[in-house]
Amino acid sequence: MLKAAIVLMLLATIASLFSGLVFLVKDDDQSTRLLKALTLRVTLATLTVGLVAWGFFSGQLVSHAPF
């Protein structure tokens, strides 16, 4: 369940990134939609990092790295 939530958050972050790109190219100078899209992207990325940290802390996510 946690892995699915992390993947959904990453997909939402990518969608917000591309919507910001569209707003950057198409909107006029006075529009605030680009700022809102980038704020949403930063918020989603922060929540994703928080979910990953919580997953490692709770033991639901484990690292199989040899080092």
C-alpha positions, -999 to +999 in steps of 0.1 A: +000+000+000+028+024+009+046+017-024+015+024-044+011+057-025+047+067-033+042+058-070+010+079-071+028+108-055+056+106-080+031+105-109+013+135-095+046+153-092+054+146-128+020+158-139+024+190-120+058+195-136+044+192-171+015+214-163+039+241-151+058+237-184+026+243-203+017+273-182+052+287-187+049+285-225+013+295-230+003+319-203+008+357-202+031+375-179+005+383-152-008+347-147-001+330-114-008+295-126+028+287-130+036+297-095+007+276-082+018+245-102+054+248-090+042+252-054+021+221-058+051+202-072+074+212-043+046+202-019+041+168-036+079+162-037+081+170+000+053+146+008+069+119-013+102+122+006+082+121+039+065+089+028+097+073+019+113+083+052+083+070+071+085+038+052+121+032+061+115+043+097+085+020+101+102-010+084+077-012+055+105-003+031+139-019+033+171-014+013+188-044-003+219-025-012+251-045-005+269-015+010 
